[in-house]
């Protein structure tokens, strides 16, 4: 059985990339919202929301794992700082939920929203 090594900084870089992808995909959803394909925009928003939630949950599990390990000095401090990235993601997800809510509520006719009129 081989022992796998991991680099916490690489994991953080991956998480920040996931946050970037979440923000970019929701931006694409905003751009599509102004076209006649609003239903696609809705699904892009939902995808962005789920993508951000999944990445935050996974990163939180990894940080909890790191807290159980005996870490050396720089990582011990950094784990507490890295938790703030999760809070920022949750704040963005709340904002994204509000945007999705208002996009759907703003429609006078839900059928027109889903049919692209």
Residue frames as qw, qx, qy, qz and C-alpha x, y, z in Angstrom:
[[0.000, 0.890, 0.455, 0.000, 0.00, 0.00, 0.00],
 [0.444, 0.325, -0.014, 0.835, 1.45, 3.36, -0.97],
 [0.214, -0.644, -0.422, 0.601, 1.28, 6.43, 1.19],
 [0.288, 0.742, 0.363, 0.484, -0.23, 9.46, -0.52],
 [0.331, -0.300, -0.218, 0.868, 1.25, 12.82, 0.25],
 [0.126, 0.834, 0.486, 0.227, -0.73, 16.01, -0.03],
 [0.317, 0.062, -0.084, 0.943, 0.15, 19.65, -0.23],
 [0.016, 0.683, 0.605, -0.408, -2.40, 21.87, 1.55],
 [0.033, 0.556, -0.142, -0.818, -1.42, 24.88, -0.55],
 [0.061, 0.017, -0.791, -0.608, -2.28, 22.98, -3.74],
 [0.058, -0.525, -0.848, 0.044, -5.68, 22.15, -2.30],
 [0.012, -0.696, -0.289, 0.657, -6.26, 25.83, -1.47],
 [0.033, 0.354, -0.475, -0.805, -5.27, 26.83, -4.99],
 [0.066, -0.235, -0.898, -0.367, -7.77, 24.31, -6.34],
 [0.048, -0.650, -0.685, 0.326, -10.49, 25.71, -4.09],
 [0.016, 0.613, -0.012, -0.790, -9.81, 29.26, -5.21],
 [0.062, 0.113, -0.719, -0.683, -10.06, 28.04, -8.82],
 [0.069, -0.458, -0.883, -0.080, -13.43, 26.49, -8.00],
 [0.021, -0.695, -0.398, 0.598, -14.59, 29.80, -6.51],
 [0.029, 0.423, -0.376, -0.824, -13.48, 31.57, -9.68],
 [0.071, -0.129, -0.869, -0.472, -15.40, 29.08, -11.82],
 [0.039, -0.605, -0.756, 0.248, -18.51, 29.59, -9.70],
 [0.016, 0.676, 0.117, -0.727, -18.32, 33.36, -10.13],
 [0.045, 0.289, -0.600, -0.745, -17.64, 33.10, -13.86],
 [0.038, -0.301, -0.912, -0.276, -20.49, 30.68, -14.47],
 [0.005, 0.710, 0.593, -0.380, -22.94, 32.93, -12.60],
 [0.010, 0.572, -0.181, -0.800, -21.67, 35.86, -14.68],
 [0.040, 0.008, -0.808, -0.588, -22.44, 33.88, -17.81],
 [0.023, -0.542, -0.835, 0.087, -25.91, 33.29, -16.39],
 [0.018, 0.704, 0.247, -0.665, -26.37, 37.07, -16.03],
 [0.040, 0.365, -0.514, -0.775, -25.32, 37.62, -19.64],
 [0.065, -0.203, -0.908, -0.361, -27.68, 34.93, -20.94],
 [0.046, 0.553, 0.681, -0.477, -30.49, 36.43, -18.84],
 [0.181, 0.588, -0.028, -0.788, -30.70, 39.38, -21.23],
 [0.160, 0.152, -0.771, -0.598, -31.25, 37.09, -24.21],
 [0.716, -0.086, -0.208, -0.661, -34.35, 35.17, -25.17],
 [0.735, 0.014, -0.676, 0.050, -32.94, 31.98, -23.61],
 [0.348, -0.626, 0.352, -0.603, -33.79, 32.77, -20.01],
 [0.950, -0.250, 0.003, -0.184, -34.34, 29.15, -19.08],
 [0.807, 0.283, -0.301, 0.421, -30.69, 28.42, -19.89],
 [0.054, 0.613, -0.353, 0.704, -29.73, 31.31, -17.62],
 [0.729, -0.484, 0.143, -0.463, -31.80, 29.80, -14.82],
 [0.991, -0.066, -0.081, 0.087, -30.03, 26.45, -15.13],
 [0.561, 0.480, -0.329, 0.589, -26.61, 28.13, -15.30],
 [0.283, -0.631, 0.311, -0.652, -27.44, 29.92, -12.03],
 [0.903, -0.330, 0.088, -0.261, -28.52, 26.65, -10.42],
 [0.896, 0.216, -0.219, 0.319, -25.34, 24.94, -11.65],
 [0.263, 0.598, -0.357, 0.668, -23.20, 27.76, -10.25],
 [0.567, -0.567, 0.236, -0.549, -25.01, 27.54, -6.92],
 [0.982, -0.175, 0.026, -0.071, -24.54, 23.78, -6.63],
 [0.745, 0.418, -0.266, 0.447, -20.92, 23.98, -7.82],
 [0.017, 0.641, -0.375, 0.669, -20.09, 26.58, -5.16],
 [0.748, -0.465, 0.197, -0.431, -21.89, 24.66, -2.44],
 [0.989, 0.035, -0.100, 0.107, -20.11, 21.40, -3.31],
 [0.573, 0.490, -0.337, 0.563, -16.70, 23.06, -3.39],
 [0.249, -0.640, 0.341, -0.643, -17.30, 24.79, -0.03],
 [0.894, -0.336, 0.117, -0.273, -18.44, 21.56, 1.63],
 [0.928, 0.189, -0.174, 0.270, -15.46, 19.61, 0.27],
 [0.342, 0.589, -0.355, 0.640, -12.97, 22.30, 1.29],
 [0.513, -0.600, 0.270, -0.552, -14.51, 22.46, 4.77],
 [0.984, -0.171, -0.002, -0.048, -14.10, 18.69, 5.14],
 [0.753, 0.370, -0.259, 0.479, -10.45, 18.98, 4.11],
 [0.009, 0.645, -0.346, 0.681, -9.82, 21.79, 6.61],
 [0.774, -0.474, 0.168, -0.384, -11.47, 19.74, 9.35],
 [0.969, 0.065, -0.126, 0.201, -9.13, 16.88, 8.44],
 [0.478, 0.537, -0.313, 0.620, -6.13, 19.22, 8.66],
 [0.369, -0.670, 0.263, -0.589, -7.24, 20.38, 12.09],
 [0.936, -0.320, 0.073, -0.129, -7.04, 16.80, 13.35],
 [0.839, 0.289, -0.185, 0.423, -3.43, 16.49, 12.11],
 [0.521, -0.696, 0.011, 0.494, -0.43, 17.79, 13.98],
 [0.538, 0.770, 0.128, 0.319, 0.56, 20.60, 11.67],
 [0.580, -0.071, -0.111, 0.804, 3.74, 22.59, 11.69],
 [0.136, -0.499, -0.274, 0.811, 3.75, 26.28, 12.46],
 [0.134, 0.165, -0.300, -0.930, 2.79, 27.97, 9.16],
 [0.320, -0.245, -0.785, -0.470, -0.05, 25.57, 8.34],
 [0.234, -0.455, -0.751, 0.418, -1.54, 25.78, 11.83],
 [0.046, 0.471, 0.159, -0.866, -2.15, 29.50, 11.34],
 [0.183, 0.146, -0.561, -0.794, -3.20, 29.17, 7.71],
 [0.135, -0.350, -0.919, -0.119, -6.02, 26.69, 8.37],
 [0.027, -0.633, -0.537, 0.557, -7.82, 29.35, 10.41],
 [0.095, 0.491, -0.216, -0.839, -7.29, 31.87, 7.63],
 [0.104, 0.015, -0.831, -0.546, -8.47, 29.44, 4.94],
 [0.047, 0.495, 0.838, -0.227, -11.79, 28.98, 6.73],
 [0.140, 0.587, 0.141, -0.785, -12.57, 32.58, 5.78],
 [0.146, 0.182, -0.681, -0.694, -12.65, 31.54, 2.11],
 [0.088, -0.355, -0.928, -0.073, -15.55, 29.24, 2.95],
 [0.025, 0.639, 0.505, -0.580, -17.44, 32.09, 4.60],
 [0.120, 0.464, -0.287, -0.829, -16.89, 34.26, 1.54],
 [0.130, -0.053, -0.870, -0.472, -18.25, 31.50, -0.66],
 [0.053, -0.516, -0.828, 0.210, -21.35, 31.19, 1.51],
 [0.075, 0.612, 0.181, -0.766, -21.93, 34.95, 1.29],
 [0.169, 0.292, -0.568, -0.751, -21.69, 34.78, -2.49],
 [0.108, -0.228, -0.946, -0.205, -24.08, 31.81, -2.57],
 [0.043, 0.609, 0.619, -0.494, -26.64, 33.79, -0.55],
 [0.150, 0.549, -0.162, -0.806, -26.33, 36.67, -3.01],
 [0.142, 0.111, -0.822, -0.541, -26.73, 34.20, -5.87],
 [0.014, -0.425, -0.898, 0.114, -29.88, 32.77, -4.27],
 [0.117, 0.649, 0.317, -0.681, -31.31, 36.27, -3.97],
 [0.164, 0.404, -0.490, -0.755, -30.55, 36.93, -7.66],
 [0.103, -0.118, -0.941, -0.299, -32.22, 33.65, -8.69],
 [0.039, 0.541, 0.742, -0.395, -35.24, 34.47, -6.53],
 [0.166, 0.649, 0.096, -0.736, -35.69, 37.92, -8.04],
 [0.106, 0.250, -0.704, -0.656, -35.12, 36.68, -11.57],
 [0.089, -0.300, -0.937, -0.155, -37.95, 34.18, -11.21],
 [0.001, -0.636, -0.603, 0.482, -40.28, 36.50, -9.23],
 [0.032, 0.466, -0.170, -0.868, -39.72, 39.39, -11.66],
 [0.055, -0.082, -0.811, -0.577, -41.38, 37.43, -14.43],
 [0.518, 0.036, 0.141, -0.843, -45.03, 38.32, -14.88],
 [0.920, 0.133, -0.054, -0.364, -45.74, 35.02, -16.51],
 [0.568, -0.468, 0.671, 0.087, -43.67, 32.01, -15.48],
 [0.808, 0.365, 0.452, 0.093, -44.60, 30.25, -18.72],
 [0.444, 0.886, -0.085, 0.104, -43.02, 33.10, -20.72],
 [0.292, -0.789, 0.540, 0.002, -39.90, 32.83, -18.56],
 [0.660, -0.214, 0.712, 0.103, -39.44, 29.16, -19.31],
 [0.707, 0.525, 0.456, 0.130, -40.47, 29.41, -22.97],
 [0.514, -0.154, 0.252, 0.805, -38.16, 32.35, -23.71],
 [0.197, 0.775, 0.461, 0.384, -40.60, 35.07, -24.77]]
